[in-house]
Amino acid sequence: MSSDPLRPAPPRERLRAVAEAFAIAGRWVSSAPYGNGHINETLVAVFDEGGRETRYLHQRINRRVFAEPEKLMENIARVTAHQRAALAREGLPDAERRALSLVPTRDGTPFHRDAEGESWRTYRFIERAHSREVVGSAADALAAAEAFARFQAQLADLPGARLHETIPRFHDARHRFETLLHAAREDSERRLAGCRAELDAIRVRESALDALRPAELPERIAHNDTKLNNVLLDDETGEAVCIIDLDTVMPGPVLHDFGDLVRTATSTAAEDERDLSRVRVEPPLFAALVEGYLRGARSFLTGAERAALVPSGRLVTLVLAMRFLADHLAGDRYFRIHRAGHNLDRCRAQLRLVESMEEQRARMDELVEDAAARRRLLDG
């Protein structure tokens, strides 16, 4: 989620130096750009391990977004180790594919700082799995929601100190609103004239910013970036295999996670869709999302959290609209763009999705109640 551009492909010797800094048994063969993440530069590296090719992911941590990589990597090391321990207790098959595995450096540290001061980490590549940018079916929505809820459940008993806040005030809706107003007042790029309607649409919904009051909800460990493409699905079965992109795993209400799932997995339109007639909540997808989430979260979800499921979707979508618009006004400094006005397109799509949620609020409430009733019957 950053406008920090992907740098030109590093020279081969720099790629080799990064790859060989990690404790990988084998000969480095190649590294190449991988994926379309918004924040960190990602490379897939191929190693020859005794005649067998194996793959690893190297990621350059975006220092604009994560100024303290030590704290970020401490979080990730703790979370992934706890996940693996939980998976071992459950005795699930294929457990090595169900949680990210950090590869330490040759010095035993969780990340490497190169000669240019850039921080890199390495994960084992999870084979035979893929992610989706746009939901393909109700089964995809159910699988993703259950996977994220199970991820939350796995971390419910994480021992030790509170996790670091890698991005302070990440889901502080009031803070995001004030940041947007500041960007509008500054209008540093002289773009306000072209997006006054979007700013007004956000301002009239200011009261919605208080839909989730953290003081009224339990603090848990949340993923905080539950886009559909952050869950890997098995190539053959479509089963959710692994939750990825753990940079924003922090303490906070888990409803932000569900809300982001509503934002990204209840519409078949892309996040930056220009044809706004295609942007709408699809009730069957929302129903599958609720079913999957309640199935995975039944061990910890409270009544207050369940009551906030529908409002959470509207709030998180509105917050993203604010963030996209603020970045557009400020000159596209955070979210990476691929065309002129890209962040404004994203904002418009989010606002249309908010409108669709408002239009279908009663139906969405009914679907939550229906799913909760079924879950109570199943749980006895």
C-alpha positions as CSV (number, residue, x, y, z in Angstrom):
1,M,0.0,0.0,0.0
2,S,2.8,2.4,-0.8
3,S,3.8,4.7,-3.6
4,D,7.4,3.9,-2.9
5,P,8.1,2.6,-6.4
6,L,9.6,-0.7,-7.2
7,R,13.2,0.0,-7.9
8,P,14.9,-1.1,-11.1
9,A,16.0,-4.7,-10.8
10,P,19.0,-4.7,-8.5
11,P,22.3,-5.7,-10.1
12,R,22.9,-9.5,-10.0
13,E,25.7,-9.2,-7.4
14,R,23.3,-7.3,-5.1
15,L,20.7,-10.0,-5.6
16,R,23.3,-12.7,-4.8
17,A,24.4,-10.8,-1.7
18,V,20.9,-10.6,-0.3
19,A,20.2,-14.3,-1.1
20,E,23.4,-15.5,0.4
21,A,22.9,-13.5,3.6
22,F,20.3,-16.1,4.7
23,A,20.8,-19.6,6.1
24,I,19.8,-21.5,3.0
25,A,21.5,-24.8,2.2
26,G,22.1,-24.6,-1.5
27,R,23.5,-22.6,-4.4
28,W,21.7,-19.4,-5.4
29,V,20.6,-19.6,-9.0
30,S,18.4,-16.5,-9.6
31,S,16.1,-13.9,-8.2
32,A,13.3,-12.0,-9.9
33,P,10.4,-9.6,-9.0
34,Y,7.3,-11.4,-7.8
35,G,3.7,-10.5,-7.1
36,N,2.0,-7.1,-7.0
37,G,2.1,-6.1,-3.4
38,H,1.6,-2.4,-2.6
39,I,4.2,-2.0,0.2
40,N,7.3,-4.2,0.0
41,E,9.5,-5.2,-2.9
42,T,9.3,-8.9,-3.3
43,L,11.6,-11.3,-5.1
44,V,11.3,-15.0,-5.7
45,A,14.7,-16.7,-5.4
46,V,15.6,-20.0,-6.9
47,F,18.3,-22.2,-5.1
48,D,19.8,-25.5,-6.3
49,E,19.7,-27.8,-3.3
50,G,21.5,-31.0,-4.3
51,G,20.1,-31.0,-7.8
52,R,16.6,-30.0,-6.7
53,E,15.3,-26.5,-7.3
54,T,13.7,-24.8,-4.3
55,R,12.2,-21.3,-4.0
56,Y,12.2,-18.6,-1.3
57,L,10.7,-15.2,-1.1
58,H,13.0,-12.2,-0.3
59,Q,11.2,-9.0,0.7
60,R,12.7,-5.5,1.1
61,I,10.9,-3.9,4.0
62,N,9.6,-0.5,3.0
63,R,11.3,1.9,5.4
64,R,8.8,4.7,4.6
65,V,6.1,2.6,6.2
66,F,8.0,0.6,8.7
67,A,10.6,2.8,10.3
68,E,11.5,0.2,13.0
69,P,12.1,-3.2,11.2
70,E,13.4,-4.7,14.5
71,K,10.0,-4.4,16.1
72,L,8.2,-5.5,12.9
73,M,10.3,-8.6,12.6
74,E,10.0,-9.4,16.3
75,N,6.2,-9.4,15.9
76,I,6.4,-11.7,12.8
77,A,8.8,-14.1,14.4
78,R,6.6,-14.5,17.5
79,V,3.4,-14.9,15.5
80,T,4.7,-17.4,13.1
81,A,6.4,-19.5,15.8
82,H,3.1,-19.6,17.8
83,Q,1.2,-20.5,14.7
84,R,3.4,-23.4,14.0
85,A,3.1,-24.6,17.6
86,A,-0.7,-24.4,17.4
87,L,-0.7,-26.4,14.1
88,A,1.6,-29.1,15.6
89,R,-0.9,-29.5,18.4
90,E,-3.8,-29.8,16.0
91,G,-2.0,-32.4,14.0
92,L,-3.2,-31.0,10.7
93,P,-1.8,-32.5,7.5
94,D,0.6,-30.4,5.4
95,A,1.3,-28.2,8.4
96,E,4.4,-26.7,6.9
97,R,2.3,-24.9,4.3
98,R,-0.2,-23.5,6.8
99,A,2.0,-20.8,8.4
100,L,4.7,-18.6,7.0
101,S,8.2,-19.8,7.9
102,L,10.9,-17.2,8.4
103,V,14.4,-18.1,7.3
104,P,17.0,-16.6,9.6
105,T,20.2,-14.9,8.4
106,R,23.5,-16.7,8.7
107,D,24.0,-14.7,11.8
108,G,20.8,-16.0,13.3
109,T,18.8,-12.7,13.1
110,P,15.3,-12.5,11.5
111,F,16.3,-9.9,8.9
112,H,19.3,-8.7,7.0
113,R,20.4,-5.1,6.5
114,D,22.3,-4.7,3.3
115,A,25.2,-2.3,2.3
116,E,22.7,0.4,1.4
117,G,20.8,0.2,4.7
118,E,17.8,-1.6,3.3
119,S,16.2,-4.4,5.4
120,W,15.4,-7.7,3.9
121,R,13.6,-10.8,5.2
122,T,13.2,-14.3,3.7
123,Y,10.3,-16.8,3.8
124,R,10.1,-20.3,2.5
125,F,8.0,-20.3,-0.7
126,I,4.6,-22.0,-0.3
127,E,4.2,-24.1,-3.4
128,R,1.0,-25.3,-5.0
129,A,-1.0,-22.3,-3.7
130,H,-2.3,-19.0,-5.1
131,S,-4.2,-15.9,-4.1
132,R,-7.0,-14.1,-5.8
133,E,-7.4,-10.4,-6.4
134,V,-11.2,-10.6,-6.8
135,V,-13.5,-13.1,-5.2
136,G,-14.4,-15.9,-7.7
137,S,-17.2,-17.6,-5.8
138,A,-19.1,-17.9,-2.5
139,A,-16.7,-20.8,-1.7
140,D,-13.7,-18.4,-2.0
141,A,-15.4,-15.9,0.4
142,L,-16.3,-18.6,3.0
143,A,-12.7,-20.1,2.8
144,A,-11.0,-16.7,3.3
145,A,-13.3,-15.6,6.2
146,E,-12.8,-18.9,8.0
147,A,-9.1,-18.8,7.5
148,F,-8.7,-15.3,8.9
149,A,-10.9,-16.2,11.9
150,R,-8.9,-19.3,12.6
151,F,-5.7,-17.1,12.3
152,Q,-7.2,-14.9,15.0
153,A,-8.1,-17.9,17.1
154,Q,-4.6,-19.3,16.9
155,L,-3.2,-16.1,18.3
156,A,-5.7,-15.7,21.1
157,D,-3.4,-17.2,23.6
158,L,-0.1,-15.7,22.3
159,P,2.1,-15.5,25.5
160,G,4.4,-12.7,26.4
161,A,4.3,-8.9,26.0
162,R,1.8,-7.0,23.9
163,L,2.8,-7.0,20.2
164,H,4.3,-3.8,18.9
165,E,2.1,-1.4,16.9
166,T,4.0,-1.4,13.6
167,I,1.8,1.4,12.2
168,P,0.4,3.5,15.1
169,R,-3.2,4.6,14.8
170,F,-3.6,2.4,11.7
171,H,-7.4,1.9,12.2
172,D,-8.0,5.2,14.0
173,A,-11.0,6.4,11.9
174,R,-11.0,9.9,13.5
175,H,-7.2,10.3,12.8
176,R,-7.8,9.3,9.2
177,F,-10.6,11.8,8.9
178,E,-8.4,14.6,10.3
179,T,-5.6,13.6,7.9
180,L,-8.0,13.9,5.0
181,L,-9.2,17.3,6.0
182,H,-5.6,18.5,6.4
183,A,-4.7,17.2,3.0
184,A,-7.8,19.0,1.6
185,R,-6.8,22.3,3.3
186,E,-3.2,22.0,2.0
187,D,-4.2,20.9,-1.5
188,S,-0.5,20.7,-2.3
189,E,-1.1,19.2,-5.7
190,R,-4.0,21.5,-6.6
191,R,-6.3,18.5,-7.0
192,L,-9.2,19.4,-4.7
193,A,-11.3,21.0,-7.4
194,G,-11.5,17.6,-9.1
195,C,-12.7,15.6,-6.0
196,R,-14.9,17.9,-4.0
197,A,-17.9,15.6,-4.5
198,E,-15.9,12.7,-3.0
199,L,-14.8,14.8,0.0
200,D,-18.4,15.9,0.6
201,A,-19.6,12.3,0.5
202,I,-17.2,11.4,3.2
203,R,-17.9,14.5,5.4
204,V,-21.7,13.8,5.4
205,R,-20.9,10.3,6.8
206,E,-18.7,11.6,9.7
207,S,-21.0,10.1,12.3
208,A,-20.2,6.6,10.9
209,L,-16.6,7.0,12.2
210,D,-17.7,6.0,15.7
211,A,-19.3,2.7,14.7
212,L,-16.6,0.7,16.3
213,R,-15.4,2.1,19.7
214,P,-12.3,0.1,20.8
215,A,-13.2,0.7,24.4
216,E,-16.4,-1.3,24.0
217,L,-14.8,-4.2,22.2
218,P,-12.1,-6.7,23.4
219,E,-8.5,-6.0,22.3
220,R,-7.3,-9.1,20.5
221,I,-4.6,-9.8,17.9
222,A,-5.8,-8.9,14.5
223,H,-4.3,-9.2,11.0
224,N,-5.4,-5.7,10.0
225,D,-5.1,-6.2,6.3
226,T,-7.5,-8.9,5.3
227,K,-7.6,-8.4,1.6
228,L,-8.7,-11.5,-0.3
229,N,-5.2,-11.7,-1.8
230,N,-3.7,-12.2,1.6
231,V,-4.9,-15.7,1.9
232,L,-3.4,-18.5,-0.2
233,L,-5.7,-21.1,-1.6
234,D,-4.6,-24.6,-2.5
235,D,-4.3,-25.0,-6.3
236,E,-6.2,-28.3,-6.4
237,T,-8.8,-28.1,-3.6
238,G,-9.4,-24.3,-3.2
239,E,-8.9,-24.8,0.5
240,A,-7.5,-21.8,2.4
241,V,-3.9,-22.8,3.2
242,C,-2.0,-19.9,4.7
243,I,-2.5,-16.3,5.8
244,I,0.2,-14.0,4.5
245,D,1.4,-10.4,4.7
246,L,1.8,-10.2,8.5
247,D,3.3,-6.7,8.6
248,T,0.2,-5.2,10.2
249,V,-0.5,-8.0,12.8
250,M,-1.1,-5.9,15.9
251,P,-3.3,-5.6,18.9
252,G,-6.8,-4.3,18.3
253,P,-10.4,-5.2,17.6
254,V,-10.9,-8.1,15.3
255,L,-13.8,-6.4,13.7
256,H,-11.5,-4.4,11.6
257,D,-10.4,-7.7,10.0
258,F,-14.0,-8.7,9.3
259,G,-14.8,-5.3,7.9
260,D,-11.9,-5.4,5.5
261,L,-13.1,-8.8,4.3
262,V,-16.6,-7.3,3.7
263,R,-14.8,-4.6,1.7
264,T,-12.8,-6.9,-0.5
265,A,-14.7,-10.1,-0.7
266,T,-18.4,-9.2,-1.1
267,S,-18.1,-7.5,-4.5
268,T,-16.8,-9.0,-7.7
269,A,-15.5,-5.6,-8.8
270,A,-11.8,-4.7,-8.4
271,E,-10.7,-2.2,-5.7
272,D,-10.0,0.4,-8.4
273,E,-13.0,-0.4,-10.7
274,R,-13.9,2.6,-12.8
275,D,-17.3,1.3,-13.9
276,L,-19.1,2.0,-10.7
277,S,-22.2,0.2,-11.8
278,R,-20.3,-3.0,-11.2
279,V,-19.4,-2.1,-7.6
280,R,-22.0,-3.5,-5.2
281,V,-22.3,-5.9,-2.3
282,E,-23.5,-9.3,-3.4
283,P,-25.7,-10.8,-0.7
284,P,-24.6,-14.5,-1.4
285,L,-21.0,-13.5,-1.0
286,F,-21.7,-11.6,2.2
287,A,-23.7,-14.6,3.5
288,A,-20.7,-17.0,2.8
289,L,-18.4,-14.5,4.5
290,V,-20.4,-14.4,7.7
291,E,-20.8,-18.2,7.7
292,G,-17.1,-18.8,7.3
293,Y,-16.1,-16.2,9.9
294,L,-18.6,-17.4,12.5
295,R,-17.4,-20.9,11.9
296,G,-13.7,-20.0,12.5
297,A,-14.3,-17.5,15.3
298,R,-16.9,-19.4,17.4
299,S,-14.3,-20.1,20.1
300,F,-13.8,-16.4,21.1
301,L,-16.4,-14.1,19.4
302,T,-18.6,-12.1,21.9
303,G,-22.1,-10.9,21.3
304,A,-21.0,-7.3,21.1
305,E,-18.5,-8.3,18.4
306,R,-21.1,-10.2,16.4
307,A,-23.5,-7.2,16.6
308,A,-20.9,-5.0,15.0
309,L,-20.2,-7.3,12.0
310,V,-22.3,-5.3,9.5
311,P,-21.2,-1.8,10.7
312,S,-17.6,-2.9,10.6
313,G,-17.8,-3.3,6.8
314,R,-19.1,0.1,6.2
315,L,-16.6,1.7,8.6
316,V,-13.5,0.0,7.1
317,T,-14.6,0.8,3.6
318,L,-15.2,4.4,4.5
319,V,-11.8,4.6,6.1
320,L,-10.1,3.2,3.0
321,A,-12.0,5.8,0.9
322,M,-10.6,8.5,3.2
323,R,-7.0,7.1,2.9
324,F,-7.2,6.9,-0.9
325,L,-8.5,10.4,-1.2
326,A,-6.0,11.9,1.2
327,D,-3.2,10.2,-0.7
328,H,-4.5,11.5,-4.0
329,L,-4.6,15.0,-2.6
330,A,-1.1,14.7,-1.1
331,G,0.5,13.5,-4.3
332,D,0.2,9.7,-4.1
333,R,2.9,9.3,-1.5
334,Y,1.7,6.2,0.2
335,F,-0.3,3.9,-2.1
336,R,1.5,2.8,-5.3
337,I,-0.3,4.0,-8.4
338,H,-0.3,2.7,-11.9
339,R,-2.0,5.5,-13.7
340,A,-2.9,9.2,-13.2
341,G,-5.8,9.5,-10.8
342,H,-5.5,5.9,-9.6
343,N,-6.1,6.7,-5.9
344,L,-9.1,8.8,-6.8
345,D,-10.5,5.9,-8.8
346,R,-10.0,3.7,-5.7
347,C,-11.7,6.2,-3.5
348,R,-14.7,6.4,-5.8
349,A,-15.1,2.6,-5.8
350,Q,-15.0,2.5,-2.0
351,L,-17.6,5.2,-1.7
352,R,-19.9,3.3,-4.1
353,L,-19.4,0.2,-2.0
354,V,-20.3,2.1,1.1
355,E,-23.5,3.2,-0.6
356,S,-24.3,-0.4,-1.5
357,M,-23.9,-1.4,2.1
358,E,-26.2,1.4,3.2
359,E,-28.8,0.3,0.7
360,Q,-28.6,-3.3,1.8
361,R,-28.2,-2.8,5.5
362,A,-31.4,-4.6,6.5
363,R,-30.6,-7.6,4.3
364,M,-27.1,-7.9,5.7
365,D,-28.4,-7.8,9.3
366,E,-30.8,-10.6,8.5
367,L,-28.0,-12.7,7.0
368,V,-25.9,-12.3,10.2
369,E,-28.8,-13.3,12.4
370,D,-29.5,-16.3,10.2
371,A,-25.9,-17.5,10.3
372,A,-25.7,-16.9,14.0
373,A,-28.8,-18.9,14.6
374,R,-27.5,-21.8,12.5
375,R,-24.2,-21.7,14.4
376,R,-26.0,-21.8,17.8
377,L,-27.9,-24.9,16.6
378,L,-24.7,-26.6,15.4
379,D,-22.9,-25.8,18.6
380,G,-25.7,-27.1,20.7
